[in-house]
Amino acid sequence: MLEDVRLFTPAHALVQRPVSAGLVVVGRGARGEPGPVARALLREAVCPVAVVPS
């Protein structure tokens, strides 16, 4: 068994992880706007990103 522990922000971890998914779905921030994780994914993800109401 291998353990791989890394310390990243949630946004960095999601963007850097190889994604074989066809779509990443994230919730909006508390004010109804995309939060930092959603904004990072919208900018840098290699697959489509859907931002939905929380």
PDB file of N, H, CA, C and O in Angstrom:
ATOM      1  N   MET A   1       0.837  -1.162   0.000  1.00  0.00           N
ATOM      2  CA  MET A   1       0.000   0.000   0.000  1.00  0.00           C
ATOM      3  C   MET A   1       0.894   1.241   0.000  1.00  0.00           C
ATOM      4  O   MET A   1       1.884   1.313   0.728  1.00  0.00           O
ATOM      5  N   LEU A   2       0.526   2.199  -0.821  1.00  0.00           N
ATOM      6  H   LEU A   2      -0.279   2.140  -1.412  1.00  0.00           H
ATOM      7  CA  LEU A   2       1.247   3.467  -0.881  1.00  0.00           C
ATOM      8  C   LEU A   2       0.392   4.575  -0.306  1.00  0.00           C
ATOM      9  O   LEU A   2      -0.816   4.628  -0.536  1.00  0.00           O
ATOM     10  N   GLU A   3       1.021   5.450   0.435  1.00  0.00           N
ATOM     11  H   GLU A   3       2.003   5.407   0.622  1.00  0.00           H
ATOM     12  CA  GLU A   3       0.328   6.643   0.913  1.00  0.00           C
ATOM     13  C   GLU A   3       0.941   7.844   0.225  1.00  0.00           C
ATOM     14  O   GLU A   3       2.160   7.940   0.081  1.00  0.00           O
ATOM     15  N   ASP A   4       0.101   8.742  -0.189  1.00  0.00           N
ATOM     16  H   ASP A   4      -0.889   8.664  -0.072  1.00  0.00           H
ATOM     17  CA  ASP A   4       0.564   9.946  -0.860  1.00  0.00           C
ATOM     18  C   ASP A   4      -0.093  11.127  -0.171  1.00  0.00           C
ATOM     19  O   ASP A   4      -1.254  11.441  -0.433  1.00  0.00           O
ATOM     20  N   VAL A   5       0.640  11.773   0.701  1.00  0.00           N
ATOM     21  H   VAL A   5       1.583  11.518   0.915  1.00  0.00           H
ATOM     22  CA  VAL A   5       0.093  12.903   1.456  1.00  0.00           C
ATOM     23  C   VAL A   5       0.734  14.177   0.924  1.00  0.00           C
ATOM     24  O   VAL A   5       1.957  14.309   0.886  1.00  0.00           O
ATOM     25  N   ARG A   6      -0.109  15.096   0.520  1.00  0.00           N
ATOM     26  H   ARG A   6      -1.102  14.988   0.551  1.00  0.00           H
ATOM     27  CA  ARG A   6       0.356  16.394   0.026  1.00  0.00           C
ATOM     28  C   ARG A   6      -0.510  17.477   0.631  1.00  0.00           C
ATOM     29  O   ARG A   6      -1.701  17.276   0.871  1.00  0.00           O
ATOM     30  N   LEU A   7       0.079  18.595   0.868  1.00  0.00           N
ATOM     31  H   LEU A   7       1.047  18.758   0.672  1.00  0.00           H
ATOM     32  CA  LEU A   7      -0.668  19.718   1.430  1.00  0.00           C
ATOM     33  C   LEU A   7      -0.883  20.758   0.340  1.00  0.00           C
ATOM     34  O   LEU A   7       0.052  21.428  -0.099  1.00  0.00           O
ATOM     35  N   PHE A   8      -2.117  20.875  -0.080  1.00  0.00           N
ATOM     36  H   PHE A   8      -2.876  20.330   0.275  1.00  0.00           H
ATOM     37  CA  PHE A   8      -2.499  21.835  -1.109  1.00  0.00           C
ATOM     38  C   PHE A   8      -3.785  22.518  -0.682  1.00  0.00           C
ATOM     39  O   PHE A   8      -4.494  22.037   0.201  1.00  0.00           O
ATOM     40  N   THR A   9      -4.074  23.631  -1.310  1.00  0.00           N
ATOM     41  H   THR A   9      -3.498  24.022  -2.027  1.00  0.00           H
ATOM     42  CA  THR A   9      -5.402  24.214  -1.156  1.00  0.00           C
ATOM     43  C   THR A   9      -6.370  23.324  -1.936  1.00  0.00           C
ATOM     44  O   THR A   9      -5.942  22.608  -2.842  1.00  0.00           O
ATOM     45  N   PRO A  10      -7.658  23.350  -1.607  1.00  0.00           N
ATOM     46  CA  PRO A  10      -8.614  22.537  -2.370  1.00  0.00           C
ATOM     47  C   PRO A  10      -8.573  22.826  -3.867  1.00  0.00           C
ATOM     48  O   PRO A  10      -8.625  21.906  -4.683  1.00  0.00           O
ATOM     49  N   ALA A  11      -8.480  24.091  -4.221  1.00  0.00           N
ATOM     50  H   ALA A  11      -8.437  24.839  -3.557  1.00  0.00           H
ATOM     51  CA  ALA A  11      -8.451  24.446  -5.643  1.00  0.00           C
ATOM     52  C   ALA A  11      -7.226  23.843  -6.318  1.00  0.00           C
ATOM     53  O   ALA A  11      -7.340  23.264  -7.399  1.00  0.00           O
ATOM     54  N   HIS A  12      -6.078  23.969  -5.706  1.00  0.00           N
ATOM     55  H   HIS A  12      -5.986  24.440  -4.829  1.00  0.00           H
ATOM     56  CA  HIS A  12      -4.839  23.447  -6.293  1.00  0.00           C
ATOM     57  C   HIS A  12      -4.917  21.929  -6.428  1.00  0.00           C
ATOM     58  O   HIS A  12      -4.520  21.373  -7.452  1.00  0.00           O
ATOM     59  N   ALA A  13      -5.422  21.270  -5.411  1.00  0.00           N
ATOM     60  H   ALA A  13      -5.745  21.722  -4.579  1.00  0.00           H
ATOM     61  CA  ALA A  13      -5.515  19.805  -5.444  1.00  0.00           C
ATOM     62  C   ALA A  13      -6.423  19.332  -6.571  1.00  0.00           C
ATOM     63  O   ALA A  13      -6.107  18.354  -7.249  1.00  0.00           O
ATOM     64  N   LEU A  14      -7.547  20.014  -6.781  1.00  0.00           N
ATOM     65  H   LEU A  14      -7.804  20.809  -6.231  1.00  0.00           H
ATOM     66  CA  LEU A  14      -8.471  19.602  -7.836  1.00  0.00           C
ATOM     67  C   LEU A  14      -7.928  19.897  -9.228  1.00  0.00           C
ATOM     68  O   LEU A  14      -8.134  19.111 -10.153  1.00  0.00           O
ATOM     69  N   VAL A  15      -7.245  21.010  -9.383  1.00  0.00           N
ATOM     70  H   VAL A  15      -7.078  21.649  -8.632  1.00  0.00           H
ATOM     71  CA  VAL A  15      -6.704  21.378 -10.695  1.00  0.00           C
ATOM     72  C   VAL A  15      -5.521  20.488 -11.051  1.00  0.00           C
ATOM     73  O   VAL A  15      -5.376  20.103 -12.211  1.00  0.00           O
ATOM     74  N   GLN A  16      -4.673  20.154 -10.085  1.00  0.00           N
ATOM     75  H   GLN A  16      -4.790  20.467  -9.142  1.00  0.00           H
ATOM     76  CA  GLN A  16      -3.468  19.382 -10.362  1.00  0.00           C
ATOM     77  C   GLN A  16      -3.732  17.887 -10.526  1.00  0.00           C
ATOM     78  O   GLN A  16      -2.924  17.188 -11.137  1.00  0.00           O
ATOM     79  N   ARG A  17      -4.827  17.393 -10.002  1.00  0.00           N
ATOM     80  H   ARG A  17      -5.484  17.961  -9.505  1.00  0.00           H
ATOM     81  CA  ARG A  17      -5.115  15.961 -10.074  1.00  0.00           C
ATOM     82  C   ARG A  17      -5.533  15.596 -11.496  1.00  0.00           C
ATOM     83  O   ARG A  17      -6.381  16.272 -12.079  1.00  0.00           O
ATOM     84  N   PRO A  18      -4.962  14.558 -12.053  1.00  0.00           N
ATOM     85  CA  PRO A  18      -5.386  14.124 -13.390  1.00  0.00           C
ATOM     86  C   PRO A  18      -6.861  13.717 -13.353  1.00  0.00           C
ATOM     87  O   PRO A  18      -7.259  12.866 -12.557  1.00  0.00           O
ATOM     88  N   VAL A  19      -7.644  14.316 -14.198  1.00  0.00           N
ATOM     89  H   VAL A  19      -7.322  15.007 -14.845  1.00  0.00           H
ATOM     90  CA  VAL A  19      -9.083  14.070 -14.184  1.00  0.00           C
ATOM     91  C   VAL A  19      -9.484  13.298 -15.428  1.00  0.00           C
ATOM     92  O   VAL A  19      -9.234  13.733 -16.552  1.00  0.00           O
ATOM     93  N   SER A  20     -10.104  12.159 -15.216  1.00  0.00           N
ATOM     94  H   SER A  20     -10.308  11.806 -14.303  1.00  0.00           H
ATOM     95  CA  SER A  20     -10.638  11.415 -16.348  1.00  0.00           C
ATOM     96  C   SER A  20     -12.147  11.622 -16.437  1.00  0.00           C
ATOM     97  O   SER A  20     -12.815  11.022 -17.280  1.00  0.00           O
ATOM     98  N   ALA A  21     -12.681  12.477 -15.559  1.00  0.00           N
ATOM     99  H   ALA A  21     -12.139  12.964 -14.874  1.00  0.00           H
ATOM    100  CA  ALA A  21     -14.117  12.752 -15.554  1.00  0.00           C
ATOM    101  C   ALA A  21     -14.489  13.614 -16.753  1.00  0.00           C
ATOM    102  O   ALA A  21     -13.665  14.361 -17.280  1.00  0.00           O
ATOM    103  N   GLY A  22     -15.723  13.497 -17.167  1.00  0.00           N
ATOM    104  H   GLY A  22     -16.393  12.890 -16.739  1.00  0.00           H
ATOM    105  CA  GLY A  22     -16.213  14.318 -18.260  1.00  0.00           C
ATOM    106  C   GLY A  22     -16.703  15.673 -17.794  1.00  0.00           C
ATOM    107  O   GLY A  22     -16.908  16.577 -18.604  1.00  0.00           O
ATOM    108  N   LEU A  23     -16.896  15.820 -16.462  1.00  0.00           N
ATOM    109  H   LEU A  23     -16.729  15.086 -15.805  1.00  0.00           H
ATOM    110  CA  LEU A  23     -17.446  17.060 -15.915  1.00  0.00           C
ATOM    111  C   LEU A  23     -17.125  17.141 -14.421  1.00  0.00           C
ATOM    112  O   LEU A  23     -17.221  16.145 -13.704  1.00  0.00           O
ATOM    113  N   VAL A  24     -16.743  18.334 -13.961  1.00  0.00           N
ATOM    114  H   VAL A  24     -16.665  19.143 -14.544  1.00  0.00           H
ATOM    115  CA  VAL A  24     -16.563  18.594 -12.531  1.00  0.00           C
ATOM    116  C   VAL A  24     -17.676  19.543 -12.114  1.00  0.00           C
ATOM    117  O   VAL A  24     -17.889  20.575 -12.751  1.00  0.00           O
ATOM    118  N   VAL A  25     -18.387  19.194 -11.045  1.00  0.00           N
ATOM    119  H   VAL A  25     -18.214  18.356 -10.528  1.00  0.00           H
ATOM    120  CA  VAL A  25     -19.490  20.022 -10.547  1.00  0.00           C
ATOM    121  C   VAL A  25     -19.094  20.587  -9.196  1.00  0.00           C
ATOM    122  O   VAL A  25     -18.732  19.839  -8.288  1.00  0.00           O
ATOM    123  N   VAL A  26     -19.161  21.918  -9.058  1.00  0.00           N
ATOM    124  H   VAL A  26     -19.455  22.526  -9.796  1.00  0.00           H
ATOM    125  CA  VAL A  26     -18.847  22.591  -7.793  1.00  0.00           C
ATOM    126  C   VAL A  26     -19.979  23.549  -7.443  1.00  0.00           C
ATOM    127  O   VAL A  26     -20.706  24.016  -8.320  1.00  0.00           O
ATOM    128  N   GLY A  27     -20.118  23.835  -6.155  1.00  0.00           N
ATOM    129  H   GLY A  27     -19.527  23.455  -5.443  1.00  0.00           H
ATOM    130  CA  GLY A  27     -21.149  24.763  -5.694  1.00  0.00           C
ATOM    131  C   GLY A  27     -20.656  26.201  -5.708  1.00  0.00           C
ATOM    132  O   GLY A  27     -19.456  26.473  -5.728  1.00  0.00           O
ATOM    133  N   ARG A  28     -21.616  27.105  -5.695  1.00  0.00           N
ATOM    134  H   ARG A  28     -22.591  26.884  -5.678  1.00  0.00           H
ATOM    135  CA  ARG A  28     -21.299  28.531  -5.604  1.00  0.00           C
ATOM    136  C   ARG A  28     -20.892  28.876  -4.189  1.00  0.00           C
ATOM    137  O   ARG A  28     -21.109  28.098  -3.260  1.00  0.00           O
ATOM    138  N   GLY A  29     -20.302  30.042  -4.031  1.00  0.00           N
ATOM    139  H   GLY A  29     -20.125  30.674  -4.785  1.00  0.00           H
ATOM    140  CA  GLY A  29     -19.917  30.530  -2.714  1.00  0.00           C
ATOM    141  C   GLY A  29     -21.124  31.028  -1.937  1.00  0.00           C
ATOM    142  O   GLY A  29     -22.254  30.966  -2.422  1.00  0.00           O
ATOM    143  N   ALA A  30     -20.884  31.517  -0.738  1.00  0.00           N
ATOM    144  H   ALA A  30     -19.966  31.567  -0.344  1.00  0.00           H
ATOM    145  CA  ALA A  30     -21.944  31.956   0.168  1.00  0.00           C
ATOM    146  C   ALA A  30     -22.750  33.129  -0.400  1.00  0.00           C
ATOM    147  O   ALA A  30     -23.927  33.280  -0.074  1.00  0.00           O
ATOM    148  N   ARG A  31     -22.145  33.940  -1.223  1.00  0.00           N
ATOM    149  H   ARG A  31     -21.189  33.818  -1.488  1.00  0.00           H
ATOM    150  CA  ARG A  31     -22.842  35.115  -1.782  1.00  0.00           C
ATOM    151  C   ARG A  31     -23.529  34.824  -3.109  1.00  0.00           C
ATOM    152  O   ARG A  31     -24.043  35.737  -3.755  1.00  0.00           O
ATOM    153  N   GLY A  32     -23.541  33.565  -3.518  1.00  0.00           N
ATOM    154  H   GLY A  32     -23.123  32.823  -2.993  1.00  0.00           H
ATOM    155  CA  GLY A  32     -24.173  33.209  -4.784  1.00  0.00           C
ATOM    156  C   GLY A  32     -23.262  33.350  -5.979  1.00  0.00           C
ATOM    157  O   GLY A  32     -23.683  33.114  -7.111  1.00  0.00           O
ATOM    158  N   GLU A  33     -22.020  33.732  -5.749  1.00  0.00           N
ATOM    159  H   GLU A  33     -21.677  33.925  -4.829  1.00  0.00           H
ATOM    160  CA  GLU A  33     -21.034  33.857  -6.823  1.00  0.00           C
ATOM    161  C   GLU A  33     -20.045  32.706  -6.716  1.00  0.00           C
ATOM    162  O   GLU A  33     -19.899  32.115  -5.646  1.00  0.00           O
ATOM    163  N   PRO A  34     -19.370  32.381  -7.801  1.00  0.00           N
ATOM    164  CA  PRO A  34     -18.349  31.330  -7.705  1.00  0.00           C
ATOM    165  C   PRO A  34     -17.279  31.718  -6.688  1.00  0.00           C
ATOM    166  O   PRO A  34     -16.771  32.840  -6.703  1.00  0.00           O
ATOM    167  N   GLY A  35     -16.946  30.785  -5.810  1.00  0.00           N
ATOM    168  H   GLY A  35     -17.359  29.875  -5.797  1.00  0.00           H
ATOM    169  CA  GLY A  35     -15.906  31.009  -4.816  1.00  0.00           C
ATOM    170  C   GLY A  35     -14.534  30.748  -5.406  1.00  0.00           C
ATOM    171  O   GLY A  35     -14.409  30.518  -6.608  1.00  0.00           O
ATOM    172  N   PRO A  36     -13.500  30.782  -4.572  1.00  0.00           N
ATOM    173  CA  PRO A  36     -12.138  30.622  -5.091  1.00  0.00           C
ATOM    174  C   PRO A  36     -11.880  29.267  -5.745  1.00  0.00           C
ATOM    175  O   PRO A  36     -11.142  29.193  -6.727  1.00  0.00           O
ATOM    176  N   VAL A  37     -12.467  28.205  -5.228  1.00  0.00           N
ATOM    177  H   VAL A  37     -13.067  28.265  -4.430  1.00  0.00           H
ATOM    178  CA  VAL A  37     -12.264  26.885  -5.818  1.00  0.00           C
ATOM    179  C   VAL A  37     -12.920  26.832  -7.197  1.00  0.00           C
ATOM    180  O   VAL A  37     -12.307  26.377  -8.162  1.00  0.00           O
ATOM    181  N   ALA A  38     -14.156  27.294  -7.290  1.00  0.00           N
ATOM    182  H   ALA A  38     -14.655  27.665  -6.506  1.00  0.00           H
ATOM    183  CA  ALA A  38     -14.852  27.284  -8.577  1.00  0.00           C
ATOM    184  C   ALA A  38     -14.136  28.164  -9.593  1.00  0.00           C
ATOM    185  O   ALA A  38     -13.996  27.778 -10.754  1.00  0.00           O
ATOM    186  N   ARG A  39     -13.683  29.337  -9.174  1.00  0.00           N
ATOM    187  H   ARG A  39     -13.797  29.651  -8.232  1.00  0.00           H
ATOM    188  CA  ARG A  39     -12.974  30.229 -10.100  1.00  0.00           C
ATOM    189  C   ARG A  39     -11.684  29.595 -10.608  1.00  0.00           C
ATOM    190  O   ARG A  39     -11.367  29.699 -11.793  1.00  0.00           O
ATOM    191  N   ALA A  40     -10.939  28.940  -9.718  1.00  0.00           N
ATOM    192  H   ALA A  40     -11.197  28.856  -8.755  1.00  0.00           H
ATOM    193  CA  ALA A  40      -9.700  28.281 -10.143  1.00  0.00           C
ATOM    194  C   ALA A  40      -9.993  27.160 -11.131  1.00  0.00           C
ATOM    195  O   ALA A  40      -9.285  27.003 -12.126  1.00  0.00           O
ATOM    196  N   LEU A  41     -11.037  26.381 -10.857  1.00  0.00           N
ATOM    197  H   LEU A  41     -11.612  26.508 -10.049  1.00  0.00           H
ATOM    198  CA  LEU A  41     -11.393  25.303 -11.782  1.00  0.00           C
ATOM    199  C   LEU A  41     -11.855  25.855 -13.130  1.00  0.00           C
ATOM    200  O   LEU A  41     -11.492  25.317 -14.176  1.00  0.00           O
ATOM    201  N   LEU A  42     -12.644  26.911 -13.111  1.00  0.00           N
ATOM    202  H   LEU A  42     -12.939  27.347 -12.262  1.00  0.00           H
ATOM    203  CA  LEU A  42     -13.103  27.505 -14.368  1.00  0.00           C
ATOM    204  C   LEU A  42     -11.928  27.994 -15.213  1.00  0.00           C
ATOM    205  O   LEU A  42     -11.965  27.913 -16.441  1.00  0.00           O
ATOM    206  N   ARG A  43     -10.894  28.498 -14.558  1.00  0.00           N
ATOM    207  H   ARG A  43     -10.863  28.564 -13.560  1.00  0.00           H
ATOM    208  CA  ARG A  43      -9.712  29.008 -15.257  1.00  0.00           C
ATOM    209  C   ARG A  43      -8.797  27.904 -15.745  1.00  0.00           C
ATOM    210  O   ARG A  43      -8.262  27.990 -16.850  1.00  0.00           O
ATOM    211  N   GLU A  44      -8.601  26.843 -14.923  1.00  0.00           N
ATOM    212  H   GLU A  44      -9.035  26.773 -14.025  1.00  0.00           H
ATOM    213  CA  GLU A  44      -7.481  25.938 -15.179  1.00  0.00           C
ATOM    214  C   GLU A  44      -7.838  24.467 -15.406  1.00  0.00           C
ATOM    215  O   GLU A  44      -6.966  23.685 -15.784  1.00  0.00           O
ATOM    216  N   ALA A  45      -9.068  24.076 -15.190  1.00  0.00           N
ATOM    217  H   ALA A  45      -9.777  24.711 -14.883  1.00  0.00           H
ATOM    218  CA  ALA A  45      -9.422  22.649 -15.329  1.00  0.00           C
ATOM    219  C   ALA A  45      -9.319  22.204 -16.782  1.00  0.00           C
ATOM    220  O   ALA A  45      -9.545  22.987 -17.704  1.00  0.00           O
ATOM    221  N   VAL A  46      -8.976  20.943 -16.965  1.00  0.00           N
ATOM    222  H   VAL A  46      -8.793  20.307 -16.215  1.00  0.00           H
ATOM    223  CA  VAL A  46      -8.843  20.398 -18.317  1.00  0.00           C
ATOM    224  C   VAL A  46     -10.144  19.781 -18.826  1.00  0.00           C
ATOM    225  O   VAL A  46     -10.217  19.331 -19.970  1.00  0.00           O
ATOM    226  N   CYS A  47     -11.161  19.762 -17.982  1.00  0.00           N
ATOM    227  H   CYS A  47     -11.101  20.128 -17.053  1.00  0.00           H
ATOM    228  CA  CYS A  47     -12.458  19.231 -18.385  1.00  0.00           C
ATOM    229  C   CYS A  47     -13.519  20.302 -18.098  1.00  0.00           C
ATOM    230  O   CYS A  47     -13.224  21.280 -17.412  1.00  0.00           O
ATOM    231  N   PRO A  48     -14.733  20.140 -18.602  1.00  0.00           N
ATOM    232  CA  PRO A  48     -15.786  21.111 -18.336  1.00  0.00           C
ATOM    233  C   PRO A  48     -16.103  21.212 -16.833  1.00  0.00           C
ATOM    234  O   PRO A  48     -15.984  20.237 -16.091  1.00  0.00           O
ATOM    235  N   VAL A  49     -16.510  22.418 -16.409  1.00  0.00           N
ATOM    236  H   VAL A  49     -16.607  23.210 -17.012  1.00  0.00           H
ATOM    237  CA  VAL A  49     -16.849  22.685 -15.017  1.00  0.00           C
ATOM    238  C   VAL A  49     -18.245  23.291 -14.972  1.00  0.00           C
ATOM    239  O   VAL A  49     -18.547  24.225 -15.714  1.00  0.00           O
ATOM    240  N   ALA A  50     -19.101  22.753 -14.090  1.00  0.00           N
ATOM    241  H   ALA A  50     -18.856  21.994 -13.487  1.00  0.00           H
ATOM    242  CA  ALA A  50     -20.440  23.305 -13.869  1.00  0.00           C
ATOM    243  C   ALA A  50     -20.480  23.885 -12.463  1.00  0.00           C
ATOM    244  O   ALA A  50     -20.140  23.201 -11.497  1.00  0.00           O
ATOM    245  N   VAL A  51     -20.895  25.152 -12.343  1.00  0.00           N
ATOM    246  H   VAL A  51     -21.171  25.708 -13.127  1.00  0.00           H
ATOM    247  CA  VAL A  51     -21.046  25.791 -11.039  1.00  0.00           C
ATOM    248  C   VAL A  51     -22.534  25.877 -10.755  1.00  0.00           C
ATOM    249  O   VAL A  51     -23.280  26.514 -11.499  1.00  0.00           O
ATOM    250  N   VAL A  52     -22.968  25.233  -9.675  1.00  0.00           N
ATOM    251  H   VAL A  52     -22.362  24.715  -9.070  1.00  0.00           H
ATOM    252  CA  VAL A  52     -24.394  25.135  -9.356  1.00  0.00           C
ATOM    253  C   VAL A  52     -24.687  25.822  -8.029  1.00  0.00           C
ATOM    254  O   VAL A  52     -23.783  25.996  -7.212  1.00  0.00           O
ATOM    255  N   PRO A  53     -25.958  26.221  -7.801  1.00  0.00           N
ATOM    256  CA  PRO A  53     -26.306  26.807  -6.512  1.00  0.00           C
ATOM    257  C   PRO A  53     -26.052  25.814  -5.388  1.00  0.00           C
ATOM    258  O   PRO A  53     -26.281  24.615  -5.544  1.00  0.00           O
ATOM    259  N   SER A  54     -25.583  26.315  -4.266  1.00  0.00           N
ATOM    260  H   SER A  54     -25.397  27.289  -4.139  1.00  0.00           H
ATOM    261  CA  SER A  54     -25.320  25.434  -3.103  1.00  0.00           C
ATOM    262  C   SER A  54     -26.583  25.087  -2.391  1.00  0.00           C
ATOM    263  O   SER A  54     -26.553  24.361  -1.398  1.00  0.00           O
TER     264      SER A  54
END
